[in-house]
Amino acid sequence: MKVLLAENAGFCFGVKRAVDEAIKTQKQFNKKIYTLGPLIHNGDVVKYLEENSIYAIDINDIDTLTKGDVILIRSHGVSKKIFDDLNEKGLIVINATCPFVTNIQQKVNKFSNEGYKIVILGDEKHPEVVGINGWCNNDAIITNDGSFKENLPNKVCVVSQTTEKEENWNKTITNLSNESIKELKSFNTICAATEERQKSVYDLSKNVDLMIVIGGKHSSNTTKLYQIAKSNCDNTIHIENASELPENLLENKNIKSIGITAGASTPDWIIKEVVKIMEGL
Ligand code: SF4
């Protein structure tokens, strides 16, 4: 039996940077620190962080913090208003927004100020998209599949959630090109890490009998990896960690090769554990 790990899998640059920043910040202040929402969508990492005095806090509970408390903004980023509110409360704000997300926020801010209607391809409920929208007066048109119900104005600037699928981006651009828009600024802001992971899982899942996708159940990028793998390999499972591997995974199935991949918020130690267990079978 062959066990093959996707060429690009696991922690991306932005997530690793945010986790490292949280650990460094906690050591620097040597007290409890808070992250606005879970730092990443992975229960095991959240537990690891709590063991290191790093706790997630919901925006609705922010009033429980007092002046001088330290709060870290995760890689998804937040709206300008939230930055302003946290600073106004006298909190020490550490910005661990992924630089690729900051770039999108700056673009929508600039072009909305220049009179462009902002279009975001993405999930309107995803914190990254909510945050980006907060840099253009919460006035963006958000589409999750590139289709539009509303009439679009003459000047449009379109960006994408970093974890979107290329095919959705292409559809969005095609649909916008068919509208009577006079000026269209388009920035394909799908992150390279996302593309690399999606391409790797696409290639790998075509050539194996079983695919295991590791990552948080609420992780957008992991869910997309799962969908891509499933489209090529019907025998695909999504697990959060090794403890979720089904006991009868290989029973009565003619499995000769297993592919493994992991979302951008899955740490190395979880991937290694799954690889080790599968190699042992
Ligand atoms: S997926 Fe890309 S944009 Fe998102 S945190 Fe990772 S490196 Fe940054």
py3Dmol code that shows the C-alpha trace and the ligand (Angstrom):
import py3Dmol

protein = """\
ATOM      1  CA  MET A   1       0.000   0.000   0.000  1.00  0.00           C
ATOM      2  CA  LYS A   2       1.267   3.429  -0.956  1.00  0.00           C
ATOM      3  CA  VAL A   3       0.644   6.462   1.260  1.00  0.00           C
ATOM      4  CA  LEU A   4       1.184   9.723  -0.582  1.00  0.00           C
ATOM      5  CA  LEU A   5       1.163  13.169   0.968  1.00  0.00           C
ATOM      6  CA  ALA A   6       0.076  16.075  -1.244  1.00  0.00           C
ATOM      7  CA  GLU A   7       2.980  18.245  -2.323  1.00  0.00           C
ATOM      8  CA  ASN A   8       1.443  21.315  -0.644  1.00  0.00           C
ATOM      9  CA  ALA A   9      -0.469  20.623   2.543  1.00  0.00           C
ATOM     10  CA  GLY A  10      -0.940  22.097   5.992  1.00  0.00           C
ATOM     11  CA  PHE A  11      -0.103  25.455   7.577  1.00  0.00           C
ATOM     12  CA  CYS A  12       0.151  28.305   5.114  1.00  0.00           C
ATOM     13  CA  PHE A  13       2.419  31.304   5.579  1.00  0.00           C
ATOM     14  CA  GLY A  14      -0.313  33.549   7.044  1.00  0.00           C
ATOM     15  CA  VAL A  15      -1.564  31.030   9.593  1.00  0.00           C
ATOM     16  CA  LYS A  16       1.929  30.047  10.707  1.00  0.00           C
ATOM     17  CA  ARG A  17       2.774  33.730  11.091  1.00  0.00           C
ATOM     18  CA  ALA A  18      -0.340  34.357  13.236  1.00  0.00           C
ATOM     19  CA  VAL A  19       0.334  31.367  15.501  1.00  0.00           C
ATOM     20  CA  ASP A  20       4.013  32.352  15.906  1.00  0.00           C
ATOM     21  CA  GLU A  21       2.991  35.943  16.620  1.00  0.00           C
ATOM     22  CA  ALA A  22       0.521  34.816  19.307  1.00  0.00           C
ATOM     23  CA  ILE A  23       3.143  32.683  21.056  1.00  0.00           C
ATOM     24  CA  LYS A  24       5.726  35.480  20.827  1.00  0.00           C
ATOM     25  CA  THR A  25       3.254  38.097  22.114  1.00  0.00           C
ATOM     26  CA  GLN A  26       2.204  35.945  25.075  1.00  0.00           C
ATOM     27  CA  LYS A  27       5.879  35.457  26.041  1.00  0.00           C
ATOM     28  CA  GLN A  28       6.551  39.174  25.660  1.00  0.00           C
ATOM     29  CA  PHE A  29       3.667  40.264  27.926  1.00  0.00           C
ATOM     30  CA  ASN A  30       3.811  37.160  30.097  1.00  0.00           C
ATOM     31  CA  LYS A  31       0.074  37.136  30.841  1.00  0.00           C
ATOM     32  CA  LYS A  32      -3.171  35.887  29.333  1.00  0.00           C
ATOM     33  CA  ILE A  33      -3.669  37.197  25.826  1.00  0.00           C
ATOM     34  CA  TYR A  34      -6.770  37.081  23.658  1.00  0.00           C
ATOM     35  CA  THR A  35      -7.463  36.479  20.005  1.00  0.00           C
ATOM     36  CA  LEU A  36     -10.542  37.975  18.395  1.00  0.00           C
ATOM     37  CA  GLY A  37     -12.256  34.715  17.465  1.00  0.00           C
ATOM     38  CA  PRO A  38     -10.366  31.408  17.274  1.00  0.00           C
ATOM     39  CA  LEU A  39      -6.924  32.105  15.812  1.00  0.00           C
ATOM     40  CA  ILE A  40      -7.442  29.324  13.311  1.00  0.00           C
ATOM     41  CA  HIS A  41     -10.140  26.786  12.539  1.00  0.00           C
ATOM     42  CA  ASN A  42      -8.526  23.858  14.257  1.00  0.00           C
ATOM     43  CA  GLY A  43      -9.673  22.533  17.625  1.00  0.00           C
ATOM     44  CA  ASP A  44      -6.302  20.921  18.415  1.00  0.00           C
ATOM     45  CA  VAL A  45      -4.394  24.144  17.824  1.00  0.00           C
ATOM     46  CA  VAL A  46      -6.938  26.113  19.870  1.00  0.00           C
ATOM     47  CA  LYS A  47      -6.319  23.691  22.753  1.00  0.00           C
ATOM     48  CA  TYR A  48      -2.547  24.040  22.350  1.00  0.00           C
ATOM     49  CA  LEU A  49      -2.894  27.831  22.455  1.00  0.00           C
ATOM     50  CA  GLU A  50      -5.052  27.711  25.584  1.00  0.00           C
ATOM     51  CA  GLU A  51      -2.355  25.657  27.265  1.00  0.00           C
ATOM     52  CA  ASN A  52      -0.093  28.597  26.443  1.00  0.00           C
ATOM     53  CA  SER A  53      -2.482  31.211  27.956  1.00  0.00           C
ATOM     54  CA  ILE A  54      -3.871  32.321  24.601  1.00  0.00           C
ATOM     55  CA  TYR A  55      -7.670  32.456  24.573  1.00  0.00           C
ATOM     56  CA  ALA A  56     -10.216  33.221  21.879  1.00  0.00           C
ATOM     57  CA  ILE A  57     -12.765  35.898  22.703  1.00  0.00           C
ATOM     58  CA  ASP A  58     -15.929  36.772  20.813  1.00  0.00           C
ATOM     59  CA  ILE A  59     -16.465  40.361  19.695  1.00  0.00           C
ATOM     60  CA  ASN A  60     -19.690  40.435  21.763  1.00  0.00           C
ATOM     61  CA  ASP A  61     -17.696  39.709  24.933  1.00  0.00           C
ATOM     62  CA  ILE A  62     -15.117  42.384  24.322  1.00  0.00           C
ATOM     63  CA  ASP A  63     -16.501  44.499  27.179  1.00  0.00           C
ATOM     64  CA  THR A  64     -15.145  41.932  29.632  1.00  0.00           C
ATOM     65  CA  LEU A  65     -11.625  43.097  28.707  1.00  0.00           C
ATOM     66  CA  THR A  66     -10.075  46.114  30.379  1.00  0.00           C
ATOM     67  CA  LYS A  67      -7.521  48.744  29.434  1.00  0.00           C
ATOM     68  CA  GLY A  68      -4.078  47.233  28.889  1.00  0.00           C
ATOM     69  CA  ASP A  69      -5.351  43.762  27.969  1.00  0.00           C
ATOM     70  CA  VAL A  70      -3.696  42.339  24.877  1.00  0.00           C
ATOM     71  CA  ILE A  71      -5.772  41.280  21.887  1.00  0.00           C
ATOM     72  CA  LEU A  72      -4.471  39.761  18.687  1.00  0.00           C
ATOM     73  CA  ILE A  73      -6.193  40.063  15.308  1.00  0.00           C
ATOM     74  CA  ARG A  74      -6.076  36.745  13.470  1.00  0.00           C
ATOM     75  CA  SER A  75      -4.983  36.150   9.883  1.00  0.00           C
ATOM     76  CA  HIS A  76      -8.526  36.727   8.493  1.00  0.00           C
ATOM     77  CA  GLY A  77      -8.336  40.383   9.533  1.00  0.00           C
ATOM     78  CA  VAL A  78     -11.159  42.633  10.754  1.00  0.00           C
ATOM     79  CA  SER A  79     -12.947  45.807   9.679  1.00  0.00           C
ATOM     80  CA  LYS A  80     -11.474  49.243  10.256  1.00  0.00           C
ATOM     81  CA  LYS A  81     -14.250  49.955  12.781  1.00  0.00           C
ATOM     82  CA  ILE A  82     -13.232  47.020  14.944  1.00  0.00           C
ATOM     83  CA  PHE A  83      -9.610  48.227  14.998  1.00  0.00           C
ATOM     84  CA  ASP A  84     -10.858  51.681  16.028  1.00  0.00           C
ATOM     85  CA  ASP A  85     -13.168  50.275  18.734  1.00  0.00           C
ATOM     86  CA  LEU A  86     -10.428  48.097  20.255  1.00  0.00           C
ATOM     87  CA  ASN A  87      -7.950  50.981  20.302  1.00  0.00           C
ATOM     88  CA  GLU A  88     -10.555  53.275  21.811  1.00  0.00           C
ATOM     89  CA  LYS A  89     -11.064  50.790  24.652  1.00  0.00           C
ATOM     90  CA  GLY A  90      -7.368  51.125  25.496  1.00  0.00           C
ATOM     91  CA  LEU A  91      -6.537  47.537  24.531  1.00  0.00           C
ATOM     92  CA  ILE A  92      -3.111  46.629  23.184  1.00  0.00           C
ATOM     93  CA  VAL A  93      -3.885  45.486  19.651  1.00  0.00           C
ATOM     94  CA  ILE A  94      -1.482  43.150  17.866  1.00  0.00           C
ATOM     95  CA  ASN A  95      -2.287  42.870  14.186  1.00  0.00           C
ATOM     96  CA  ALA A  96      -1.583  39.388  12.812  1.00  0.00           C
ATOM     97  CA  THR A  97      -3.748  39.863   9.712  1.00  0.00           C
ATOM     98  CA  CYS A  98      -2.151  37.952   6.858  1.00  0.00           C
ATOM     99  CA  PRO A  99      -0.374  40.508   4.618  1.00  0.00           C
ATOM    100  CA  PHE A 100      -2.254  39.083   1.609  1.00  0.00           C
ATOM    101  CA  VAL A 101      -5.569  39.923   3.318  1.00  0.00           C
ATOM    102  CA  THR A 102      -4.288  43.377   4.297  1.00  0.00           C
ATOM    103  CA  ASN A 103      -3.529  43.936   0.615  1.00  0.00           C
ATOM    104  CA  ILE A 104      -7.187  43.210  -0.271  1.00  0.00           C
ATOM    105  CA  GLN A 105      -8.444  45.506   2.490  1.00  0.00           C
ATOM    106  CA  GLN A 106      -6.224  48.323   1.188  1.00  0.00           C
ATOM    107  CA  LYS A 107      -7.415  47.786  -2.376  1.00  0.00           C
ATOM    108  CA  VAL A 108     -11.131  47.893  -1.540  1.00  0.00           C
ATOM    109  CA  ASN A 109     -10.555  50.932   0.662  1.00  0.00           C
ATOM    110  CA  LYS A 110      -8.701  52.788  -2.106  1.00  0.00           C
ATOM    111  CA  PHE A 111     -11.101  51.939  -4.914  1.00  0.00           C
ATOM    112  CA  SER A 112     -14.288  52.512  -2.928  1.00  0.00           C
ATOM    113  CA  ASN A 113     -12.903  55.967  -2.046  1.00  0.00           C
ATOM    114  CA  GLU A 114     -12.384  56.502  -5.787  1.00  0.00           C
ATOM    115  CA  GLY A 115     -16.052  55.766  -6.488  1.00  0.00           C
ATOM    116  CA  TYR A 116     -15.858  52.124  -7.552  1.00  0.00           C
ATOM    117  CA  LYS A 117     -18.546  49.698  -6.390  1.00  0.00           C
ATOM    118  CA  ILE A 118     -16.730  46.843  -4.674  1.00  0.00           C
ATOM    119  CA  VAL A 119     -17.633  43.277  -5.566  1.00  0.00           C
ATOM    120  CA  ILE A 120     -16.318  40.465  -3.390  1.00  0.00           C
ATOM    121  CA  LEU A 121     -16.396  36.876  -4.539  1.00  0.00           C
ATOM    122  CA  GLY A 122     -16.732  34.834  -1.368  1.00  0.00           C
ATOM    123  CA  ASP A 123     -18.892  33.713   1.512  1.00  0.00           C
ATOM    124  CA  GLU A 124     -20.647  36.736   3.035  1.00  0.00           C
ATOM    125  CA  LYS A 125     -20.543  35.155   6.494  1.00  0.00           C
ATOM    126  CA  HIS A 126     -16.835  34.287   6.434  1.00  0.00           C
ATOM    127  CA  PRO A 127     -14.846  36.547   8.803  1.00  0.00           C
ATOM    128  CA  GLU A 128     -12.327  37.406   6.081  1.00  0.00           C
ATOM    129  CA  VAL A 129     -15.112  38.661   3.792  1.00  0.00           C
ATOM    130  CA  VAL A 130     -16.898  40.468   6.639  1.00  0.00           C
ATOM    131  CA  GLY A 131     -13.568  42.147   7.473  1.00  0.00           C
ATOM    132  CA  ILE A 132     -12.849  43.159   3.855  1.00  0.00           C
ATOM    133  CA  ASN A 133     -16.349  44.587   3.504  1.00  0.00           C
ATOM    134  CA  GLY A 134     -15.599  46.674   6.581  1.00  0.00           C
ATOM    135  CA  TRP A 135     -12.927  48.547   4.601  1.00  0.00           C
ATOM    136  CA  CYS A 136     -15.451  49.781   2.017  1.00  0.00           C
ATOM    137  CA  ASN A 137     -18.241  51.001   4.334  1.00  0.00           C
ATOM    138  CA  ASN A 138     -19.903  47.556   4.420  1.00  0.00           C
ATOM    139  CA  ASP A 139     -21.264  48.427   1.015  1.00  0.00           C
ATOM    140  CA  ALA A 140     -19.815  45.680  -1.190  1.00  0.00           C
ATOM    141  CA  ILE A 141     -21.847  43.360  -3.391  1.00  0.00           C
ATOM    142  CA  ILE A 142     -20.935  39.863  -2.259  1.00  0.00           C
ATOM    143  CA  THR A 143     -21.432  36.900  -4.567  1.00  0.00           C
ATOM    144  CA  ASN A 144     -20.624  33.339  -3.608  1.00  0.00           C
ATOM    145  CA  ASP A 145     -20.721  31.886  -7.113  1.00  0.00           C
ATOM    146  CA  GLY A 146     -20.123  34.765  -9.515  1.00  0.00           C
ATOM    147  CA  SER A 147     -23.798  35.393 -10.315  1.00  0.00           C
ATOM    148  CA  PHE A 148     -25.495  38.753  -9.731  1.00  0.00           C
ATOM    149  CA  LYS A 149     -29.117  39.595  -9.047  1.00  0.00           C
ATOM    150  CA  GLU A 150     -28.655  43.368  -8.853  1.00  0.00           C
ATOM    151  CA  ASN A 151     -27.839  45.896 -11.565  1.00  0.00           C
ATOM    152  CA  LEU A 152     -24.206  46.884 -11.454  1.00  0.00           C
ATOM    153  CA  PRO A 153     -22.971  50.464 -11.749  1.00  0.00           C
ATOM    154  CA  ASN A 154     -20.488  51.812 -14.327  1.00  0.00           C
ATOM    155  CA  LYS A 155     -17.387  51.505 -12.155  1.00  0.00           C
ATOM    156  CA  VAL A 156     -16.707  48.186 -10.458  1.00  0.00           C
ATOM    157  CA  CYS A 157     -13.711  46.803  -8.574  1.00  0.00           C
ATOM    158  CA  VAL A 158     -13.766  43.062  -7.922  1.00  0.00           C
ATOM    159  CA  VAL A 159     -11.668  41.042  -5.480  1.00  0.00           C
ATOM    160  CA  SER A 160     -11.889  37.524  -4.149  1.00  0.00           C
ATOM    161  CA  GLN A 161     -11.833  35.816  -0.773  1.00  0.00           C
ATOM    162  CA  THR A 162      -8.355  34.272  -0.590  1.00  0.00           C
ATOM    163  CA  THR A 163      -9.664  30.709  -0.410  1.00  0.00           C
ATOM    164  CA  GLU A 164     -11.988  30.830  -3.425  1.00  0.00           C
ATOM    165  CA  LYS A 165     -11.892  28.325  -6.270  1.00  0.00           C
ATOM    166  CA  GLU A 166     -10.419  29.520  -9.584  1.00  0.00           C
ATOM    167  CA  GLU A 167     -13.492  28.336 -11.483  1.00  0.00           C
ATOM    168  CA  ASN A 168     -15.697  30.670  -9.400  1.00  0.00           C
ATOM    169  CA  TRP A 169     -13.345  33.560 -10.106  1.00  0.00           C
ATOM    170  CA  ASN A 170     -13.430  32.860 -13.860  1.00  0.00           C
ATOM    171  CA  LYS A 171     -17.213  32.718 -13.767  1.00  0.00           C
ATOM    172  CA  THR A 172     -17.360  36.033 -11.885  1.00  0.00           C
ATOM    173  CA  ILE A 173     -15.130  37.761 -14.438  1.00  0.00           C
ATOM    174  CA  THR A 174     -17.125  36.323 -17.350  1.00  0.00           C
ATOM    175  CA  ASN A 175     -20.409  37.518 -15.836  1.00  0.00           C
ATOM    176  CA  LEU A 176     -19.042  40.974 -15.031  1.00  0.00           C
ATOM    177  CA  SER A 177     -17.681  41.281 -18.575  1.00  0.00           C
ATOM    178  CA  ASN A 178     -21.177  40.646 -19.920  1.00  0.00           C
ATOM    179  CA  GLU A 179     -22.586  43.550 -17.890  1.00  0.00           C
ATOM    180  CA  SER A 180     -22.595  47.108 -19.202  1.00  0.00           C
ATOM    181  CA  ILE A 181     -19.782  48.126 -16.863  1.00  0.00           C
ATOM    182  CA  LYS A 182     -17.561  50.892 -18.267  1.00  0.00           C
ATOM    183  CA  GLU A 183     -14.603  50.512 -15.922  1.00  0.00           C
ATOM    184  CA  LEU A 184     -13.777  47.174 -14.365  1.00  0.00           C
ATOM    185  CA  LYS A 185     -10.809  46.739 -12.035  1.00  0.00           C
ATOM    186  CA  SER A 186     -10.235  43.110 -11.213  1.00  0.00           C
ATOM    187  CA  PHE A 187      -7.774  41.716  -8.708  1.00  0.00           C
ATOM    188  CA  ASN A 188      -7.539  37.962  -8.503  1.00  0.00           C
ATOM    189  CA  THR A 189      -6.728  37.822  -4.810  1.00  0.00           C
ATOM    190  CA  ILE A 190      -7.014  34.060  -4.457  1.00  0.00           C
ATOM    191  CA  CYS A 191      -3.977  33.219  -2.376  1.00  0.00           C
ATOM    192  CA  ALA A 192      -1.179  31.216  -3.975  1.00  0.00           C
ATOM    193  CA  ALA A 193      -1.194  28.913  -0.947  1.00  0.00           C
ATOM    194  CA  THR A 194      -4.834  28.094  -1.699  1.00  0.00           C
ATOM    195  CA  GLU A 195      -4.175  27.493  -5.377  1.00  0.00           C
ATOM    196  CA  GLU A 196      -1.142  25.311  -4.666  1.00  0.00           C
ATOM    197  CA  ARG A 197      -3.084  23.188  -2.183  1.00  0.00           C
ATOM    198  CA  GLN A 198      -6.040  22.889  -4.539  1.00  0.00           C
ATOM    199  CA  LYS A 199      -3.844  21.929  -7.489  1.00  0.00           C
ATOM    200  CA  SER A 200      -1.907  19.383  -5.409  1.00  0.00           C
ATOM    201  CA  VAL A 201      -5.092  17.726  -4.145  1.00  0.00           C
ATOM    202  CA  TYR A 202      -6.572  17.710  -7.651  1.00  0.00           C
ATOM    203  CA  ASP A 203      -3.523  15.922  -9.066  1.00  0.00           C
ATOM    204  CA  LEU A 204      -3.175  13.513  -6.165  1.00  0.00           C
ATOM    205  CA  SER A 205      -6.868  12.575  -5.877  1.00  0.00           C
ATOM    206  CA  LYS A 206      -6.947  11.458  -9.525  1.00  0.00           C
ATOM    207  CA  ASN A 207      -4.371   8.780  -8.809  1.00  0.00           C
ATOM    208  CA  VAL A 208      -5.340   7.215  -5.487  1.00  0.00           C
ATOM    209  CA  ASP A 209      -8.052   4.838  -4.225  1.00  0.00           C
ATOM    210  CA  LEU A 210      -8.723   6.716  -0.998  1.00  0.00           C
ATOM    211  CA  MET A 211      -8.257  10.386  -0.099  1.00  0.00           C
ATOM    212  CA  ILE A 212      -8.008  11.683   3.446  1.00  0.00           C
ATOM    213  CA  VAL A 213      -8.496  15.424   3.878  1.00  0.00           C
ATOM    214  CA  ILE A 214      -7.442  16.722   7.289  1.00  0.00           C
ATOM    215  CA  GLY A 215      -8.664  20.018   8.695  1.00  0.00           C
ATOM    216  CA  GLY A 216     -11.236  21.822  10.796  1.00  0.00           C
ATOM    217  CA  LYS A 217     -14.882  21.116   9.965  1.00  0.00           C
ATOM    218  CA  HIS A 218     -15.516  24.880   9.774  1.00  0.00           C
ATOM    219  CA  SER A 219     -12.433  25.616   7.705  1.00  0.00           C
ATOM    220  CA  SER A 220     -13.382  27.061   4.337  1.00  0.00           C
ATOM    221  CA  ASN A 221     -10.154  26.094   2.600  1.00  0.00           C
ATOM    222  CA  THR A 222     -10.291  22.513   3.959  1.00  0.00           C
ATOM    223  CA  THR A 223     -13.894  22.121   2.782  1.00  0.00           C
ATOM    224  CA  LYS A 224     -12.843  23.198  -0.712  1.00  0.00           C
ATOM    225  CA  LEU A 225      -9.986  20.674  -0.694  1.00  0.00           C
ATOM    226  CA  TYR A 226     -12.513  18.021   0.266  1.00  0.00           C
ATOM    227  CA  GLN A 227     -14.859  18.996  -2.596  1.00  0.00           C
ATOM    228  CA  ILE A 228     -12.027  18.876  -5.141  1.00  0.00           C
ATOM    229  CA  ALA A 229     -10.779  15.505  -3.872  1.00  0.00           C
ATOM    230  CA  LYS A 230     -14.312  14.084  -3.848  1.00  0.00           C
ATOM    231  CA  SER A 231     -14.866  15.158  -7.464  1.00  0.00           C
ATOM    232  CA  ASN A 232     -11.974  12.906  -8.529  1.00  0.00           C
ATOM    233  CA  CYS A 233     -12.092  10.194  -5.880  1.00  0.00           C
ATOM    234  CA  ASP A 234     -15.480   9.160  -4.531  1.00  0.00           C
ATOM    235  CA  ASN A 235     -13.756   7.463  -1.620  1.00  0.00           C
ATOM    236  CA  THR A 236     -12.774  10.700   0.143  1.00  0.00           C
ATOM    237  CA  ILE A 237     -13.120  11.436   3.846  1.00  0.00           C
ATOM    238  CA  HIS A 238     -12.737  14.646   5.852  1.00  0.00           C
ATOM    239  CA  ILE A 239     -11.326  14.331   9.362  1.00  0.00           C
ATOM    240  CA  GLU A 240     -10.142  16.846  11.908  1.00  0.00           C
ATOM    241  CA  ASN A 241      -7.415  14.675  13.387  1.00  0.00           C
ATOM    242  CA  ALA A 242      -6.202  11.070  13.637  1.00  0.00           C
ATOM    243  CA  SER A 243      -8.806  10.147  16.269  1.00  0.00           C
ATOM    244  CA  GLU A 244     -11.532  10.575  13.619  1.00  0.00           C
ATOM    245  CA  LEU A 245     -10.090   7.942  11.271  1.00  0.00           C
ATOM    246  CA  PRO A 246     -12.877   5.331  10.846  1.00  0.00           C
ATOM    247  CA  GLU A 247     -11.890   1.917  12.183  1.00  0.00           C
ATOM    248  CA  ASN A 248     -13.128   0.036   9.121  1.00  0.00           C
ATOM    249  CA  LEU A 249     -11.568   2.454   6.667  1.00  0.00           C
ATOM    250  CA  LEU A 250      -9.909  -0.200   4.516  1.00  0.00           C
ATOM    251  CA  GLU A 251     -12.339  -3.058   5.110  1.00  0.00           C
ATOM    252  CA  ASN A 252     -13.746  -4.791   2.009  1.00  0.00           C
ATOM    253  CA  LYS A 253     -12.211  -2.195  -0.231  1.00  0.00           C
ATOM    254  CA  ASN A 254      -9.531  -2.777  -2.771  1.00  0.00           C
ATOM    255  CA  ILE A 255      -7.317   0.065  -1.669  1.00  0.00           C
ATOM    256  CA  LYS A 256      -3.766   0.131  -2.938  1.00  0.00           C
ATOM    257  CA  SER A 257      -2.965   3.800  -2.577  1.00  0.00           C
ATOM    258  CA  ILE A 258      -3.967   6.501  -0.116  1.00  0.00           C
ATOM    259  CA  GLY A 259      -3.589  10.227  -0.661  1.00  0.00           C
ATOM    260  CA  ILE A 260      -3.433  12.653   2.253  1.00  0.00           C
ATOM    261  CA  THR A 261      -3.803  16.407   2.277  1.00  0.00           C
ATOM    262  CA  ALA A 262      -4.521  19.031   4.896  1.00  0.00           C
ATOM    263  CA  GLY A 263      -6.020  22.514   5.041  1.00  0.00           C
ATOM    264  CA  ALA A 264      -4.000  25.633   5.732  1.00  0.00           C
ATOM    265  CA  SER A 265      -4.874  25.543   9.434  1.00  0.00           C
ATOM    266  CA  THR A 266      -3.688  21.998  10.092  1.00  0.00           C
ATOM    267  CA  PRO A 267      -0.406  21.754  11.986  1.00  0.00           C
ATOM    268  CA  ASP A 268       2.373  19.380  10.971  1.00  0.00           C
ATOM    269  CA  TRP A 269       2.016  17.213  14.062  1.00  0.00           C
ATOM    270  CA  ILE A 270      -1.534  16.169  13.112  1.00  0.00           C
ATOM    271  CA  ILE A 271      -0.566  15.399   9.497  1.00  0.00           C
ATOM    272  CA  LYS A 272       2.393  13.292  10.635  1.00  0.00           C
ATOM    273  CA  GLU A 273       0.210  11.300  13.028  1.00  0.00           C
ATOM    274  CA  VAL A 274      -2.295  10.437  10.274  1.00  0.00           C
ATOM    275  CA  VAL A 275       0.487   9.507   7.822  1.00  0.00           C
ATOM    276  CA  LYS A 276       2.075   7.277  10.457  1.00  0.00           C
ATOM    277  CA  ILE A 277      -1.190   5.465  11.224  1.00  0.00           C
ATOM    278  CA  MET A 278      -1.966   4.891   7.540  1.00  0.00           C
ATOM    279  CA  GLU A 279       1.546   3.630   6.847  1.00  0.00           C
ATOM    280  CA  GLY A 280       1.130   1.230   9.744  1.00  0.00           C
ATOM    281  CA  LEU A 281      -1.997  -0.354   8.238  1.00  0.00           C
TER     282      LEU A 281
END
"""
ligand_1 = """\
8
SF4
S -4.428 31.131 2.901
Fe -3.102 32.733 2.034
S -4.174 34.626 2.510
Fe -5.025 33.084 3.851
S -3.804 33.204 5.697
Fe -2.862 31.656 4.404
S -1.250 32.752 3.283
Fe -2.673 34.276 4.098
"""
view = py3Dmol.view(width=600, height=400)
view.addModel(protein, "pdb")
view.setStyle({"model": 0}, {"cartoon": {"style": "trace"}})
view.addModel(ligand_1, "xyz")
view.setStyle({"model": 1}, {"stick": {}})
view.zoomTo()
view.show()
